[in-house]
Amino acid sequence: MRIQTALLFILPLFTSCQSPTPVNTLHPAAAQASANINPYAVIGDIPLPTGFHRMTVDKNSFGAWLRKFPLKKDKTVYLYDGRLKDDQTVQFAVLDISTGHKDLQQCADAIMRLRSEYFYGQGKFAEIDFADNNHKHYKLLTGSNRAAFDKYLEKVFAACGTLSLEKQLVPEKRLDYMEPGDVFIRGGSPGHAMLVADVAINDKGEKIFLLLQGFMPAQDVHIVVNPKEPTLSPWYRVSDNRLIETPEFTFIYSQLRSWPLH
């Protein structure tokens, strides 16, 4: 499966953009990912540390859809204009989804794009709904017309950003509730948003998770490495440390959000 569109993007109006036991090193196959060739076909193929298993999710959920999302063979991250991103050490793998040809699909936009593609693929067009900072809602009213969907995304990316998406999402009361598809977000300028791409758990109830991001300028969406725990990377652990230090942004746990129920 490859998700690719030919969006004619317009310029955006808003910029975004008790301690657990030690975890064993990843399976040796994970070492292959240190080269520029990614050996994993989908997010759900990324190997787990010893003793962990992926969290059970509903087969039709956003989280289950993310696990099946295709990854590119090439781990290189390109900007919207075809140039290489300066820092190529940030990514573990790159999602096989288009970026567009304008500086638009950045951090919050990439998350809204994935959420929209999930509902679009299921034919749940009425669920595709985002609001701007003035609480104006942008709903997809054109059904399965792909060209119209692309134009809709242009409007959403131009009108919405980290500030508006943060308002639309629901704060998680406890980290124990973290699920695939949740979002770490800090609205503002600078702000940033990252999607929890997967979650795993062990028999002790300890959780680890993957993070993906778009970034500024608009660029390929990618799974990020864990710079603080290379032997656990690309997984991050839920711990007593309130900070989530990613390669290009630091969040605190209170910035975890989930999608509202419809």
Secondary structure, DSSP 4 states (H G I P E B T S, - for coil): --B-----PPPPSS----PPPP-PPPPGGGGGGGSSB---SBGGGSPPPTTEEEPP--TTSHHHHHHT-BB-SB---BBTTSPBPS--SSEEEEBSB---SSTT--HHHHHHHHHHHHHHHHT-GGG-EEE-TT--EEE--STT-HHHHHHHHHHHHHH--HHHHHHHSEE-S-GGG--TT-EEEE-SSS-EEEEEEEEEEETT--EEEEEEE--SSPB--EEEP-SS-TTTTT-EE--S--EEE-SS-EEEGGGEEEPPP-
